[in-house]
Amino acid sequence: MNDELAAIAGKYEQLVGVLQEKYGIAAEEANRQVDEFKKLKKSNASLMRSQKSMSAKMKKSNGVSVRAKTLSKRRPR
């Protein structure tokens, strides 16, 4: 199955055909499943971008706050 998916490489109609053959489902059901998968994939990509952005912001703010705390704890000589 992995070889078949690699050969399909984003070709929608071929993927629908493979789903029909492998699982014995109607074209409409195969189309619905592919469309749902595409939505999930798009949603997941959006979530991953948001998570990376939040992580970068947290690292940046943590770095600043840690440095500020360190500087505030120093005693004058």
ABEGO torsion letter per residue (X at the ends): XAAAAAAAGGBAAAAAAAAAAAAGBBAAAAAAAAAAAAAAAAAAAAAAAAAAAAAAAAAAAAAAAAAAAAAAABBBX
